[in-house]
């Protein structure tokens, strides 16, 4: 049964031997109960990513830096079956592998603060595909009988059901407020800053359009002579024609005029405002919100080696924050598959090291801890001998 449907059109997503996702078509009133309110936010956040390359690059880098993972099971046969399933599971009808699903899921989570997905069962109920739901297709509300349960349904009047009782729906939120059903986008707080930044960029573009294509003011001042005053209009037309001919020609030509003629560049006397400092201040606010070191975004700001190392360590903690949000989603997918095939559903997610530097630091930490334990053991042994 297709749960979410729209009166105007129905969107059907179906792969061979797989069912139809129910998270398609409908309204989304997570933000204030109005369908258009989400569209306004989505247009705003999509516009930020489209118009400010640093923001789009930051989200893409966070998704890639989060890294890959493996799943560990107690049962060896179950582990092999699960590994094959995770590498071949269809995603959205166009991709394969759980990493493709998690990549889109995390990108949606960072951009809008909420991410939703669905496990679409196949016909024989032994496997399923993964589908990244569109946020405008759902509505979230609290269960009247149990406030700790969240109901998910269609804003246009479709059937709703508790998410907790439907193991096929995958819902995650990023840093929600107390009592909120939706999370906070990573881009929240940036529209105002980004608006000023875009205004500065537009002004710079306009100024360069004016200054780069020089415009001239040619002034002809006739003398007090009566003859010259009588032919002033005709001479002004001749000067204008000669100047236009000299400027339009592909060759460099001299301009010759008789009389008092003054030529100046329009705007040459005006001083263009220096934008380096305000742009730097606005970019610092954006970079601070993303949590990424500036050098990862191509910003060559002066920094010491020690400061760069501290920024990298802080980035590791940020990435582990996102990993902790994704881990329950991955476990639900793995446990669903194992239970459907009658296998033990106990499994763990093992994330890859974020970088070689991270592995080196962990090894160095373990070495120092081992040395400390050795010294404590030797000290205890000497104390007992005395």
C-alpha positions in Angstrom: 0.0 0.0 0.0 1.3 3.5 -0.9 0.8 5.6 2.2 1.9 9.0 1.1 0.1 10.3 -2.0 -0.9 13.6 -3.5 -4.1 14.5 -5.2 -2.4 16.1 -8.1 0.1 13.4 -9.0 1.6 10.2 -7.6 5.2 9.5 -7.6 6.1 5.8 -8.0 9.6 4.5 -7.2 9.9 0.7 -7.8 12.8 -1.6 -8.5 12.5 -5.0 -9.8 11.3 -7.5 -7.1 11.1 -4.7 -4.6 8.1 -2.9 -3.1 7.1 0.7 -3.4 8.4 3.4 -0.9 5.7 5.0 1.2 7.7 8.2 1.7 6.7 9.7 -1.6 4.5 12.6 -2.5 2.7 14.7 0.0 3.3 17.7 2.3 5.7 18.4 5.1 4.7 20.5 8.1 7.6 19.8 10.5 8.3 23.6 10.6 5.3 25.4 12.1 2.6 23.2 10.6 2.6 24.9 7.2 3.7 23.2 4.1 5.0 26.3 2.5 7.2 27.0 5.5 9.5 24.1 4.7 9.7 25.0 1.1 10.9 28.5 2.1 13.6 26.9 4.4 14.6 24.5 1.7 14.8 27.3 -0.9 16.9 29.3 1.6 19.4 26.5 2.5 19.7 25.3 -1.1 20.3 28.9 -2.1 23.1 29.2 0.4 24.8 26.1 -0.9 24.3 27.2 -4.5 25.5 30.8 -4.0 28.3 30.5 -1.4 30.8 27.9 -2.5 32.5 27.7 0.9 29.2 26.4 2.5 28.7 23.8 -0.2 32.3 22.7 0.0 32.1 22.5 3.8 29.1 20.1 3.8 30.6 18.0 1.0 33.9 17.7 2.9 32.2 16.8 6.2 30.3 14.0 4.5 33.5 12.6 2.9 35.6 13.0 6.0 33.1 11.1 8.1 34.6 8.1 6.4 33.6 4.5 5.9 32.7 1.6 8.2 32.5 -2.1 8.6 30.0 -4.2 10.5 31.1 -7.0 12.9 28.9 -9.9 13.7 29.3 -12.8 16.2 28.1 -15.3 13.5 30.6 -15.8 10.7 28.0 -16.8 8.2 25.8 -13.9 9.1 28.8 -11.6 8.7 29.5 -12.7 5.2 25.8 -12.5 4.2 25.6 -9.0 5.7 28.7 -7.8 4.0 27.4 -8.9 0.6 24.0 -7.3 1.3 25.5 -4.0 2.4 27.7 -3.8 -0.7 24.9 -4.6 -3.1 21.7 -3.2 -1.6 19.8 -1.0 -4.1 19.6 2.7 -3.1 16.9 5.0 -4.6 16.8 2.8 -7.7 20.0 4.4 -9.1 22.8 3.4 -6.8 24.0 0.4 -4.8 25.7 0.0 -1.4 24.8 1.3 2.0 27.5 4.0 1.8 25.6 5.7 -1.0 22.5 5.7 1.3 24.4 7.0 4.3 26.1 9.7 2.2 22.8 11.1 1.0 21.3 10.7 4.5 24.1 12.6 6.2 24.0 15.4 3.6 20.3 15.8 4.1 20.8 15.8 7.9 23.4 18.5 7.7 21.6 20.7 5.2 18.1 20.6 6.7 18.7 19.3 10.3 16.4 16.3 9.7 16.9 13.2 7.6 14.4 10.4 6.8 14.8 7.1 5.0 12.9 3.9 4.5 13.6 0.2 4.1 11.5 -1.0 1.2 10.7 -4.7 1.5 11.0 -7.0 -1.5 8.3 -9.4 -2.6 9.5 -12.5 -0.8 10.3 -10.6 2.4 13.9 -11.8 2.6 15.6 -8.5 1.7 14.9 -4.9 1.0 16.2 -1.8 -0.7 16.9 1.6 0.8 15.2 4.8 -0.1 16.1 8.4 0.9 12.8 10.1 1.7 12.0 13.6 0.7 11.3 15.9 3.6 8.5 17.7 2.0 6.6 14.4 1.7 6.1 13.8 5.5 4.6 15.4 8.6 5.8 14.7 12.1 3.7 14.9 15.2 3.7 13.5 18.8 1.6 10.5 19.7 -1.3 11.6 21.9 -1.2 8.4 24.0 2.6 8.3 24.3 4.5 11.6 23.9 7.8 9.7 23.6 6.6 8.3 20.3 6.6 10.2 17.0 3.9 9.8 14.4 4.9 10.1 10.8 2.3 10.7 8.1 1.1 12.8 5.2 0.3 16.5 5.6 -2.5 16.3 3.0 -4.5 13.9 5.2 -2.9 10.5 4.6 -2.6 7.8 7.2 0.0 8.3 10.0 1.7 5.8 12.3 4.2 5.8 15.1 7.8 5.7 13.9 8.8 3.6 17.0 6.3 0.9 16.0 7.4 0.8 12.3 11.0 -0.6 12.0 11.1 0.3 8.3 11.3 4.1 8.8 14.7 5.7 9.5 14.5 9.1 11.1 17.4 11.2 12.5 17.6 14.8 13.7 20.6 17.0 14.3 20.9 18.8 17.7 17.1 19.2 18.3 15.8 21.7 20.9 13.9 20.6 24.0 10.5 19.3 22.8 11.3 19.8 19.1 10.7 17.1 16.6 13.0 18.5 14.0 16.7 19.2 14.2 18.8 22.3 13.5 20.5 22.7 10.2 24.2 23.2 10.1 23.4 26.3 8.1 21.2 27.8 10.8 22.4 31.3 11.7 24.2 31.7 8.4 21.5 33.4 6.2 22.1 36.8 7.6 25.9 36.6 7.4 25.7 35.0 4.0 23.3 37.7 2.8 25.8 40.5 3.7 28.6 38.5 2.0 26.6 38.1 -1.2 25.8 41.8 -1.1 29.5 42.6 -0.9 30.3 40.2 -3.8 27.6 41.7 -5.9 28.9 45.2 -5.2 32.4 44.1 -6.1 31.1 42.6 -9.4 29.2 45.8 -10.2 32.2 48.0 -9.5 34.5 45.9 -11.6 32.0 45.9 -14.4 32.1 49.7 -14.3 35.8 50.2 -13.7 36.9 47.3 -15.9 35.0 48.8 -18.9 36.2 52.4 -18.7 33.8 55.2 -19.5 34.9 58.6 -20.5 33.5 62.1 -20.2 34.5 64.3 -23.1 33.8 68.0 -22.5 34.0 70.7 -25.2 34.1 74.3 -24.0 33.6 76.8 -26.9 35.5 80.1 -26.6 34.0 83.6 -26.5 34.5 84.0 -30.2 31.2 84.5 -32.0 32.1 82.2 -34.9 33.0 79.4 -32.6 29.8 79.8 -30.6 27.8 79.6 -33.8 29.3 76.3 -34.8 29.5 74.8 -31.2 26.8 72.3 -31.8 28.3 71.0 -35.1 31.8 70.8 -33.6 30.4 68.9 -30.6 28.9 66.3 -33.0 32.2 66.0 -34.9 34.1 65.5 -31.6 31.6 62.8 -30.5 31.8 61.0 -33.8 35.6 61.1 -33.8 35.8 59.8 -30.2 33.3 57.0 -30.9 35.3 56.0 -34.0 38.6 55.9 -32.0 37.1 53.9 -29.1 35.2 51.3 -31.2 38.1 50.5 -33.5 40.1 47.4 -32.8 43.3 49.4 -33.3 44.8 52.1 -31.0 44.1 55.5 -32.6 44.8 59.0 -31.6 42.0 61.5 -31.0 42.6 65.0 -32.4 40.3 67.9 -31.5 40.5 71.6 -32.0 39.6 73.9 -29.1 39.2 73.5 -25.4 38.4 69.7 -25.0 38.7 67.9 -21.6 38.7 64.1 -21.3 38.3 62.3 -18.0 37.6 58.8 -16.8 34.2 58.6 -15.1 34.6 57.4 -11.5 38.4 57.6 -11.6 38.5 60.0 -8.7 36.3 57.9 -6.4 37.9 55.4 -4.0 36.5 51.9 -4.0 35.9 50.5 -0.4 38.4 47.9 0.8 36.5 44.6 1.1 39.3 42.4 2.5 38.5 43.0 6.2 34.7 42.6 6.1 34.9 39.6 3.8 37.5 38.0 6.1 35.2 38.6 9.2 32.2 37.1 7.5 34.1 34.1 6.3 35.4 33.5 9.8 31.8 33.3 11.0 30.9 30.8 8.3 33.9 28.6 8.9 33.4 28.7 12.6 29.8 27.4 12.1 31.0 24.5 9.9 33.6 23.4 12.4 36.2 22.8 9.7 39.8 24.2 9.8 40.2 27.0 7.3 42.9 25.3 5.3 40.5 22.5 4.4 38.3 25.0 2.6 41.2 26.6 0.7 41.5 29.6 3.0 45.2 30.3 3.4 44.9 32.2 6.7 48.1 32.5 8.7 48.3 29.9 11.4 51.0 28.1 13.3 51.7 24.4 13.1 50.5 23.8 16.6 47.2 25.6 16.0 46.6 23.6 12.8 47.1 20.4 14.9 44.6 21.5 17.5 42.1 22.4 14.8 42.5 18.9 13.3 41.9 17.3 16.7 38.7 19.4 17.2 37.6 18.3 13.7 37.9 14.7 14.8 35.6 15.2 17.7 33.1 16.9 15.3 33.1 14.0 12.9 32.6 11.5 15.8 29.5 13.5 16.7 28.0 12.8 13.3 29.1 9.2 13.5 27.2 8.7 16.7 24.1 9.9 15.0 24.5 7.6 12.0 25.5 4.5 14.0 21.9 3.7 15.2 20.6 4.0 11.6 23.2 1.6 10.3 22.5 -0.9 13.1 18.8 -0.8 12.4 19.4 -1.7 8.8 21.8 -4.5 9.7 19.6 -6.0 12.4 16.6 -5.9 10.2 18.4 -7.9 7.5 19.7 -10.4 10.0 16.3 -11.0 11.6 14.6 -11.4 8.2 17.1 -14.2 7.4 16.7 -15.9 10.8 20.2 -15.0 12.0 21.5 -13.6 15.3 21.0 -9.8 15.1 23.9 -8.9 17.4 26.4 -6.7 15.5 28.6 -3.7 15.9 29.6 -0.8 13.6 33.4 -0.3 13.4 34.2 3.1 11.9 37.4 3.6 9.9 40.1 5.9 11.2 39.5 9.4 10.1 43.0 9.9 8.9 46.5 8.5 9.1 47.3 11.2 11.5 44.5 10.0 13.7 45.9 6.5 13.7 49.4 7.8 14.5 48.0 9.8 17.5 46.1 6.8 18.8 49.1 4.6 18.6 51.2 7.2 20.3 48.6 7.6 23.1 48.5 3.8 23.6 52.4 3.8 23.8 52.4 6.5 26.5 49.7 4.6 28.5 51.7 1.4 28.3 54.8 3.2 29.5 52.8 4.7 32.4 51.5 1.3 33.4 55.0 -0.1 33.2 56.4 2.6 35.5 53.5 2.1 38.0 54.1 -1.6 38.0 57.8 -1.1 38.7 57.1 1.4 41.4 54.7 -1.0 43.1 57.3 -3.8 42.9 59.9 -1.6 44.5 57.5 -0.6 47.2 56.7 -4.2 48.1 60.4 -5.1 48.3 61.1 -2.3 50.8 
